Amino acid sequence: MVDLQTQYEFIKDQVDSSVLDIFKNGTFINGPSVKDFQNQLEKYLNVNHVIPCANGTDALQIALMSLDLQPGDEIITSDFTFAATVEVIALLKLKPVLVDIDEDTFNINCNEISKAITSKTKAIIPVHLFGQVANMDQVMKIAESNNLFVIEDNAQAIGAVYNTGKKTGTIGHLGTTSFFPSKNLGCYGDGGAIFTDNDELAHTIRGIVNHGMYKRYHHDVVGVNSRLDSVQAAVLKAKLPLLDFYNERRKEAALLYSKQFIDNKNLLVPIVKESCQSHVFHQYTLRVVNGKRDELSKYLNDNNIPHGIYYPIPLHMQKAYADKRYDKDDFKVSIMMSKQVISLPMHSELSNDQINFISEKVNGFFRAQDS
Ligand SMILES: *Cc1c(COP(=O)(O)O)cnc(C)c1O
């Protein structure tokens, strides 16, 4: 699905020397590379505060912890996302309220958000799924009129630009991301960050990531230990200047895939809303509309073509998050998507030949079906 070895070959000199510097200097934790990367990312995102942390799941948890919520407070998020988004809500004894998605974008359906709001609702977590920006105009409007916080789960969309010119993750009150190796900006292990323009929230979060300490050995709030280590920061420092280039390559790859599938009536290609800027193709996700998704998956397996099914089971149907208040009629779109979606290899190193080869195999599968 990704080709991190080829990507490394191009940045090897820079990565190797900055990582070796850390080994020589012994600054493994909170070394200068962490601060440098933080500053660099603040500039890139045009946001006042970036607080690095250990991974994208922690970033979400810490963002929620900073909001002074009470057990039972309700957090609205998408039924169709990676489990991390809902996991942290449940872990903090808050109440996840899952809602259905838009058919065109796989992102949270704003009409459903409005319907789900109660007096206990405190926050909305839109996820920019597969790299495409959620309808943030609407989300922010709903949040404002109901006095809710917005935390953008930007793990899949770093570098995407919304129609307002703002980068994703900086539109809501808080944004979070993951630097997991396969993400659009990935390190060589685990990493994550929280973004905000709000000075007060930033201060709170800086304490939470460090055991709730604002002064050494004074623990004012219950915190966690969540750090981006210096080696990962050094890798990210080398890669951030290339992020726009990497995202452009992903968009080009997506355009070429979609061109190859133009005559394939069994497939729906990703719909890109507004400008292409707002989709950075963390995944290239097709919808198989003739009911043969699982057969296509098996065929691709037999032909050694990597692919993924994100996500095969909507969250409201997962054992851990099931709840009798959920009615399957309220999740028609996420249920349909879980049966239709299939994601093809997508990364900045894909060659046109590889894309043509993969799409030819996919088209060949349907030709054999149709004949
Ligand atoms: C990857 C991902 C996360 C979690 O990131 P980790 O760094 O793996 O903890 C959270 N939300 C979404 C949407 C993701 O894709």
PDBQT file of the ligand as one rigid body, heavy atoms in Angstrom, charges set to zero:
ROOT
HETATM    1  C1  LIG A 401      -4.138   6.725  12.220  1.00  0.00    +0.000 C 
HETATM    2  C2  LIG A 401      -5.339   7.335  12.770  1.00  0.00    +0.000 A 
HETATM    3  C3  LIG A 401      -5.468   7.636  14.142  1.00  0.00    +0.000 A 
HETATM    4  C4  LIG A 401      -4.504   7.168  15.186  1.00  0.00    +0.000 C 
HETATM    5  O1  LIG A 401      -3.175   7.448  14.999  1.00  0.00    +0.000 OA
HETATM    6  P1  LIG A 401      -2.046   6.575  15.737  1.00  0.00    +0.000 P 
HETATM    7  O2  LIG A 401      -0.825   7.413  15.567  1.00  0.00    +0.000 OA
HETATM    8  O3  LIG A 401      -1.966   5.272  15.044  1.00  0.00    +0.000 OA
HETATM    9  O4  LIG A 401      -2.431   6.436  17.168  1.00  0.00    +0.000 OA
HETATM   10  C5  LIG A 401      -6.594   8.305  14.560  1.00  0.00    +0.000 A 
HETATM   11  N1  LIG A 401      -7.562   8.649  13.701  1.00  0.00    +0.000 NA
HETATM   12  C6  LIG A 401      -7.495   8.360  12.393  1.00  0.00    +0.000 A 
HETATM   13  C7  LIG A 401      -8.620   8.781  11.489  1.00  0.00    +0.000 C 
HETATM   14  C8  LIG A 401      -6.391   7.683  11.886  1.00  0.00    +0.000 A 
HETATM   15  O5  LIG A 401      -6.352   7.383  10.582  1.00  0.00    +0.000 OA
ENDROOT
TORSDOF 0
